[in-house]
Structure formats: C-alpha cells, structure tokens
C-alpha cells in the first residue's frame, strides 16, 4: 500500500502499530503495516515496489504524517520503541 492508502486505513482504524525494520540488503529501512485490510502490508512506492527509506528518520516522519503515535523499530535482535 502507498502512504495515502495507509492514511485512509489509519483514519478508519484498520491499522495496527507499524514496524520499521532493516531492509534485507542492509541498505535502508522498510515499513510493515499490519491490520484489518487485504492490501500488501509493506509500504510501497507509487509504482508498487517496496519503499526503502535511506534514513530511519524519513520512515518515522512518513508514519507520523499518516497519524501514528507509536512506532516499533527492529534492527536484528534489538527492539526499540519511539
């Protein structure tokens, strides 16, 4: 799903707390948005590819814009809450 779809789903109460994790390549961060929806849970670009954020603060900023107040960040075995 793209960020606009995420915003609409958030307003409808269909999303749970998002999880930001290191991208498989190790270069950047991806966002998973689980909840009561049938869309791809990964935040995507407008062209439908997984959105990879180069900086962690950029990923957090997008999620705050969507409306989330709490975000889980996962890097290997460590879990951080913001």
Buried (B, 14 or more C-beta within 10 A) or exposed (E): BBBEBBBBBBEEEBBBBBBBBBBEEEEBBBBBBEBEBEBBBBBBEEEEEBBBBEEBEEBBEBBEEBEBEEBBBBEEEEEEEE
